[in-house]
Amino acid sequence: MPPAADFVVVANRLPVDRGDDESEPWRRSPGGLVTALEPVVRSTGGAWVGWAGQPDLRIEPFEFDGVHLVPVELSTEDIAQYYEGFSNDTIWPLYHDVIAAPTYHRAWWDAYVRVNRRFAEAAAAAADEGATVWVHDYQLQLVPRLLRELRPDLVIGYFHHIPFPAHGIYSQLPWRSQVLDGLLGADVIGFQRVADAGNFARAVRRRFGYETKAGAIRVPTADGGQRTAVAKAYPISIDTASYEELARRPEIQARADEIRAELGNPKAVLLGVDRLDYTKGIRHRLKAVGELFDDGRLGAGDATLVQVASPSRERVAAYMQLRDEIELAVGRITGDHDTMGFTAVRYLHHSYPREEMVALYLAADVMLVTALRDGMNLVAKEYVASRVDGRGVLVLSEFAGASDELTQSLRVNPHDIEGLKDAVMAAIEMPEDEQRRRMRALRRRVRDNDVAAWSARFLGDLTSVRAEREAQA
């Protein structure tokens, strides 16, 4: 067991994946959360608690690249019930405004409680006296309360990466009070949008009657007193500098030109990049683009939509059905409008390395982010960060958290297909000087509010909690 740490991150996954051979048993995971938090954990000699990504894998804590990793073992049954079941077939659809119907099973809830307790116990064992623990996301909503009961000396933060729904939707959850109580175990509870923090505070008032004012919630303590939990927005971002650096590489710029040539050099390249998920609005995007070709507003050679849809939760029935529907829609559009030298939609059901994604961002004249509900949507920010040439147009759903910040995008309601079609045409036809004016403002926003600023702001508020506690001691 590594020495007790003064800073502990708790997330569903460890920041590493299994390597391909014995010479490299582990490799660093891609992703913004790892990029944001790993340097902080390393600099503090901290620990990261999470699942190693394979079922029934029992391994001892180990060190990777200066970070103490504390694996939590999950069985095949845990993954089926806690992760695929309660987390992704109950909480995920419920919190995304019931775009798909949530499923409520008591056995799934029991598994969620059991696994959350296991994560809390691992974090409690890894944390030094008075340490700061930062818990992440919807899979672990009970951990803050469980951890506070085990270790009342800790300073506990929680960040919610997905939306938090309005109370009328949230109240459907049979275990609504237990989940709220779990989250209120944290000293600081972070959300992507101001609206999400407001939804949470209203749910707390409705269920418990606690006083909530300007993001401060008065929570009763076991000794009959009260403490203050802070619930407010901390919009997450990306490692902007790394995307800019990649986008300036000559070989990636050359690859962008190559991509356009492979597509037949259409007048405009439209791009969608998503996990294959029903919250992302891929069907609405395809419907809008298909109708633009049907209506004659777009013709052969005018535009090609490149849709990257990385595999996601392939054993969940709703996702299998979604894939079938999307591939049927793509087939109809290409069957009706492709020619020997032109493809209306290039559909790619793969994941790609970051270098290839940046090349795609540079190749795309228009980025389509049409999420029906999204906590943030970092793809929108990645596109902006990659556009070092100052051109390109971002079409962004008003239901994505990023729309609160990226106000110089063309914002759309993806349910309004006619409005979405008009926005796509406006983006394609936008003069270059207007593109540059909008992109300049977008890039300034993404550069000034990068992932380092996000983590520093949240951890700064946790540090303030610790300072207040020490002053009262």
C-alpha positions in Angstrom: 0.0 0.0 0.0 1.4 3.4 -0.9 2.0 6.0 1.9 -1.1 8.0 2.9 -1.6 10.9 0.5 -2.6 14.5 1.1 -4.5 14.7 -2.2 -6.6 11.9 -3.5 -8.6 11.7 -6.8 -11.5 9.2 -6.9 -12.9 8.3 -10.3 -14.6 5.3 -11.9 -11.4 4.6 -13.9 -7.7 4.8 -13.2 -5.7 7.2 -15.4 -4.0 4.2 -17.1 -5.0 1.4 -19.6 -3.5 -2.0 -19.9 -0.5 -2.0 -22.3 0.0 -4.4 -25.2 3.0 -6.4 -23.8 5.1 -7.0 -20.7 7.5 -4.3 -21.5 4.7 -1.7 -21.2 2.1 -3.2 -18.8 0.3 0.1 -18.4 0.0 3.2 -20.6 -1.4 6.6 -19.8 -5.1 7.1 -20.7 -6.2 9.8 -23.1 -8.7 12.3 -22.0 -9.2 15.7 -20.4 -9.7 14.6 -16.8 -6.3 12.8 -16.8 -4.6 15.8 -18.4 -6.1 18.1 -15.8 -5.5 16.2 -12.7 -2.5 14.0 -13.2 0.0 16.8 -12.8 -1.7 17.9 -9.6 -1.7 14.4 -8.2 2.0 13.9 -9.1 3.2 17.3 -7.7 1.5 16.6 -4.3 2.6 12.9 -4.1 -1.1 12.1 -4.3 -3.1 9.0 -5.1 -5.7 8.1 -7.7 -8.4 5.6 -6.8 -10.3 3.8 -9.6 -11.1 0.7 -11.5 -8.3 -0.7 -13.8 -10.8 -1.4 -16.7 -11.0 -5.2 -16.6 -13.4 -7.4 -14.7 -12.2 -9.6 -11.8 -8.7 -8.1 -12.0 -7.1 -8.1 -8.5 -3.9 -6.1 -8.4 -2.1 -4.3 -5.5 -1.6 -0.5 -5.5 1.3 0.6 -7.7 3.1 3.7 -9.0 2.9 4.9 -12.5 4.8 8.0 -13.7 5.0 9.5 -10.2 1.3 8.8 -9.3 0.2 6.3 -6.7 -2.6 4.2 -8.2 -5.1 2.4 -6.0 -7.1 -0.1 -8.0 -10.7 -1.0 -7.0 -11.7 -4.5 -8.1 -15.0 -4.9 -10.0 -16.5 -8.2 -10.8 -18.3 -9.1 -14.0 -21.5 -8.8 -12.0 -20.5 -5.4 -10.6 -19.9 -4.1 -14.1 -23.2 -5.4 -15.4 -25.3 -4.0 -12.5 -23.4 -1.0 -11.1 -21.8 0.3 -14.3 -23.9 -0.8 -17.4 -27.0 -1.0 -15.3 -27.5 1.7 -12.7 -24.9 4.2 -13.9 -25.6 4.0 -17.7 -29.2 2.6 -18.0 -30.7 4.5 -15.0 -28.7 7.6 -14.1 -27.4 8.5 -17.6 -30.8 8.6 -19.4 -32.6 10.2 -16.4 -30.0 13.0 -16.1 -30.1 13.6 -19.9 -33.8 14.6 -19.7 -35.2 11.1 -20.3 -34.2 11.2 -24.0 -34.3 7.4 -23.6 -36.3 5.8 -20.9 -34.4 5.0 -17.7 -34.7 1.5 -16.2 -35.1 1.1 -12.4 -34.0 -2.2 -10.9 -33.5 -2.6 -7.1 -30.7 -5.1 -7.7 -28.9 -2.4 -9.8 -29.3 0.1 -6.9 -28.0 -2.4 -4.4 -24.9 -3.0 -6.6 -24.4 0.8 -7.0 -24.4 1.2 -3.1 -22.1 -1.7 -2.7 -19.5 -0.5 -5.3 -19.7 3.1 -4.1 -18.9 1.9 -0.6 -15.9 0.0 -2.0 -14.6 3.2 -3.6 -15.1 5.2 -0.4 -13.3 2.6 1.7 -10.3 2.6 -0.8 -10.2 6.4 -0.7 -10.4 6.5 3.1 -7.5 4.1 3.4 -5.4 6.1 0.9 -5.9 9.5 2.4 -3.7 11.1 5.1 -5.1 12.9 8.1 -6.9 16.1 6.9 -6.3 15.3 3.2 -8.3 16.7 0.3 -10.3 14.1 -1.7 -11.8 15.0 -5.1 -14.6 12.6 -6.3 -15.7 12.5 -9.9 -18.9 11.9 -11.7 -22.2 10.2 -11.7 -21.0 6.6 -11.1 -19.8 7.7 -7.6 -22.6 10.0 -6.3 -22.8 8.2 -2.9 -19.0 8.3 -2.2 -18.9 11.8 -0.6 -21.4 10.9 2.2 -19.9 7.4 2.7 -16.4 8.9 2.8 -17.4 11.6 5.3 -18.8 8.9 7.6 -15.6 7.0 7.4 -13.3 10.0 7.6 -14.9 13.2 9.0 -11.4 14.8 9.0 -11.2 15.0 5.2 -12.0 17.9 2.9 -14.2 16.4 0.1 -15.0 17.8 -3.3 -17.2 16.3 -6.0 -17.5 17.2 -9.6 -20.5 16.2 -11.8 -19.5 15.9 -15.4 -23.0 15.4 -16.9 -26.1 17.5 -16.6 -28.2 17.5 -13.4 -31.9 17.5 -14.3 -34.8 19.6 -13.2 -36.6 18.3 -10.2 -39.7 17.2 -12.1 -37.5 14.7 -13.9 -35.1 14.0 -11.1 -38.0 13.1 -8.7 -38.7 10.0 -10.8 -35.7 8.3 -9.3 -36.8 5.9 -6.5 -33.6 6.6 -4.6 -33.7 10.4 -5.1 -33.1 11.2 -1.4 -30.3 8.8 -1.0 -28.4 10.2 -4.0 -28.9 13.8 -2.9 -27.7 12.9 0.6 -24.7 11.2 -1.0 -23.7 14.3 -2.9 -24.2 16.6 0.2 -21.4 14.7 1.9 -19.0 16.9 -0.1 -17.8 20.3 0.9 -17.8 21.6 -2.7 -20.1 20.2 -5.3 -19.3 21.3 -8.8 -21.4 21.3 -12.0 -20.9 22.2 -15.6 -23.6 24.9 -15.8 -25.2 27.4 -13.5 -28.6 25.8 -14.4 -27.3 22.4 -13.2 -26.2 23.8 -9.9 -29.6 25.5 -9.6 -31.4 22.2 -10.3 -29.5 20.5 -7.6 -30.2 23.2 -5.0 -33.9 23.1 -5.8 -34.0 19.4 -5.5 -32.3 19.7 -2.1 -34.9 22.3 -0.9 -37.8 20.2 -2.2 -36.6 16.9 -0.7 -35.0 18.0 2.6 -36.1 21.6 3.2 -32.4 22.7 3.7 -31.6 26.4 3.4 -29.9 27.2 0.1 -28.6 30.7 -0.7 -26.2 31.8 -3.5 -24.8 28.4 -3.9 -24.4 27.7 -0.2 -26.4 24.9 1.3 -26.8 24.5 5.1 -26.4 20.7 5.9 -27.2 19.3 9.3 -24.3 17.4 11.0 -24.4 14.3 13.2 -23.8 16.4 16.3 -26.8 18.5 15.8 -25.0 21.4 14.3 -24.7 22.6 10.6 -22.0 22.9 8.0 -22.0 24.7 4.6 -21.7 22.8 1.3 -21.0 24.9 -1.7 -22.8 24.0 -5.0 -21.9 26.0 -8.1 -20.7 25.9 -11.7 -17.1 25.1 -12.7 -17.3 24.7 -16.5 -14.6 22.2 -17.5 -12.3 22.7 -20.4 -9.4 21.2 -22.4 -5.6 21.4 -22.6 -5.8 24.1 -25.2 -2.1 24.5 -25.7 -1.7 20.8 -26.7 -4.3 21.1 -29.4 -2.7 24.3 -30.7 0.7 22.7 -30.8 -0.6 19.7 -32.8 -2.5 22.0 -35.2 0.7 23.9 -36.0 2.6 20.8 -37.0 3.3 20.7 -40.7 2.6 16.9 -40.9 -0.8 17.4 -39.4 -1.7 20.3 -41.7 -0.6 18.1 -44.6 -2.8 15.3 -43.3 -5.7 17.8 -43.2 -5.2 18.6 -46.9 -4.9 14.9 -47.6 -8.3 14.3 -45.9 -10.0 16.9 -48.1 -8.5 15.3 -51.2 -9.6 11.8 -50.1 -13.2 13.3 -49.8 -12.9 14.6 -53.4 -12.3 18.2 -52.4 -15.9 19.2 -51.8 -16.6 22.9 -51.4 -17.3 22.4 -47.7 -16.4 19.7 -45.3 -18.9 19.3 -42.4 -17.8 17.3 -39.4 -19.5 15.6 -36.5 -17.4 13.9 -33.7 -19.3 12.0 -31.0 -19.5 8.9 -28.9 -22.3 6.8 -30.4 -24.9 8.0 -27.9 -28.5 9.0 -28.1 -27.8 12.3 -26.3 -25.5 13.6 -29.1 -28.2 14.4 -31.7 -26.5 12.4 -34.5 -29.9 11.4 -35.9 -31.1 15.0 -36.0 -27.8 16.1 -37.7 -28.2 13.4 -40.4 -31.8 14.3 -40.9 -31.0 18.0 -41.5 -28.1 17.3 -43.9 -30.1 14.6 -45.7 -33.0 17.1 -46.2 -30.6 19.8 -47.5 -29.6 17.3 -50.3 -33.2 16.2 -50.8 -34.3 19.9 -51.1 -31.5 20.7 -53.6 -30.0 23.3 -51.3 -26.9 21.1 -51.4 -25.8 19.2 -54.5 -23.0 16.8 -55.4 -19.6 18.4 -54.6 -21.1 21.1 -52.4 -20.6 19.5 -49.1 -19.6 16.2 -47.4 -20.5 15.3 -43.8 -17.8 13.3 -42.1 -19.4 11.6 -39.0 -17.1 10.1 -36.5 -19.1 8.0 -34.1 -16.8 6.1 -31.7 -18.2 2.9 -30.2 -19.9 3.2 -26.8 -21.7 0.9 -24.4 -22.2 -1.7 -27.1 -23.8 -4.2 -24.8 -26.7 -1.8 -23.8 -29.8 -2.4 -25.9 -30.6 1.3 -26.5 -27.1 1.8 -28.0 -27.4 -1.2 -30.3 -30.7 0.1 -31.6 -29.2 3.6 -32.1 -26.3 2.2 -34.2 -28.8 0.4 -36.4 -30.9 3.6 -36.9 -27.9 5.8 -37.7 -26.4 3.3 -40.2 -29.8 3.0 -41.9 -30.0 6.8 -42.2 -26.5 7.1 -43.6 -27.3 4.4 -46.1 -30.4 6.2 -47.3 -28.6 9.5 -47.8 -25.6 8.0 -49.6 -27.8 5.8 -51.7 -29.9 8.7 -52.8 -27.1 11.3 -53.4 -23.7 9.7 -53.8 -22.1 9.6 -57.3 -19.0 7.7 -58.5 -16.9 10.7 -57.5 -18.8 12.1 -54.5 -19.8 10.9 -51.1 -22.5 12.8 -49.2 -21.8 11.2 -45.8 -18.6 9.5 -44.7 -19.5 7.5 -41.6 -16.7 6.3 -39.4 -17.5 4.0 -36.5 -14.1 4.1 -35.0 -12.0 5.9 -32.4 -9.0 7.9 -33.6 -5.8 9.2 -32.0 -5.6 12.8 -31.1 -3.3 13.6 -34.1 -5.9 12.4 -36.6 -8.7 14.2 -34.8 -6.8 17.5 -35.0 -6.2 16.9 -38.7 -10.0 16.3 -39.1 -10.7 19.6 -37.2 -8.4 21.5 -39.6 -10.0 19.9 -42.6 -13.5 20.8 -41.5 -15.1 24.1 -42.6 -18.0 23.5 -40.3 -18.2 21.7 -37.0 -21.6 20.4 -36.1 -22.3 19.8 -32.4 -26.0 19.1 -32.1 -26.3 17.4 -28.7 -29.8 17.1 -27.3 -28.4 17.4 -23.8 -24.7 17.5 -22.9 -22.9 18.5 -19.7 -20.2 20.4 -21.6 -19.1 18.9 -24.9 -15.4 19.2 -25.2 -15.3 18.4 -28.9 -16.6 22.0 -29.5 -13.7 23.4 -27.6 -11.2 21.0 -29.3 -12.3 22.3 -32.7 -11.9 25.9 -31.6 -8.5 25.3 -30.1 -7.3 23.5 -33.3 -8.3 26.3 -35.6 -5.0 28.1 -35.5 -5.7 29.4 -39.1 -8.6 31.5 -37.6 -11.2 30.1 -40.0 -14.0 27.6 -39.6 -17.6 27.8 -38.1 -18.9 26.1 -35.0 -22.6 25.2 -35.1 -23.5 24.5 -31.4 -26.5 23.2 -29.7 -27.9 25.5 -27.0 -28.4 22.3 -24.9 -24.7 21.7 -24.6 -22.9 23.3 -21.6 -20.3 24.8 -24.0 -23.0 27.1 -25.4 -22.9 29.2 -22.2 -19.3 30.1 -23.0 -18.9 29.8 -26.8 -21.4 32.6 -27.6 -19.8 33.4 -31.0 -20.9 30.0 -32.4 -24.0 29.6 -34.4 -26.3 28.3 -31.7 -29.2 26.0 -32.6 -32.1 24.0 -31.2 -31.4 20.6 -32.7 -35.0 19.6 -32.4 -35.8 22.4 -34.9 -34.8 20.7 -38.1 -35.6 23.7 -40.3 -33.6 26.0 -38.1 -30.7 23.5 -38.0 -30.8 23.3 -41.8 -30.6 27.1 -42.1 -27.7 27.2 -39.6 -25.8 24.7 -41.6 -26.3 26.7 -44.8 -25.4 29.9 -43.0 -22.2 28.3 -41.8 -21.3 27.0 -45.2 -21.9 30.4 -46.8 -20.3 32.6 -44.0 -17.8 35.1 -45.4 -14.2 34.6 -44.3 -14.0 37.9 -42.4 -17.0 36.9 -40.3 -15.5 33.5 -39.7 -12.3 35.0 -38.4 -14.1 37.5 -36.2 -16.1 34.8 -34.5 -13.3 32.3 -34.3 -11.0 35.0 -32.7 -13.4 35.5 -29.9 -14.0 31.8 -29.5 -10.3 31.0 -29.3 -9.7 33.7 -26.8 -12.4 32.2 -24.5 -11.0 28.7 -24.8 -7.4 29.8 -24.3 -8.3 31.9 -21.2 -10.4 29.2 -19.6 -8.4 26.0 -20.2 -8.4 22.8 -18.1 -5.7 24.1 -15.8 -7.8 27.1 -14.9 -10.8 24.8 -14.3 -8.9 22.6 -11.8 -7.2 25.5 -10.1 -10.6 27.2 -9.5 -12.2 24.1 -8.0 -9.2 23.2 -5.9 -8.9 26.8 -4.8 -12.4 26.6 -3.3 -11.5 23.3 -1.6 -8.4 25.0 -0.1 -10.6 27.7 1.2 -12.7 25.1 3.0 -9.6 23.6 4.6 -8.4 27.0 5.7 -11.7 27.8 7.3 -11.8 24.5 9.1 -8.3 25.0 10.4 -9.1 28.5 11.6 -12.1 27.2 13.6 -10.1 24.3 15.1 
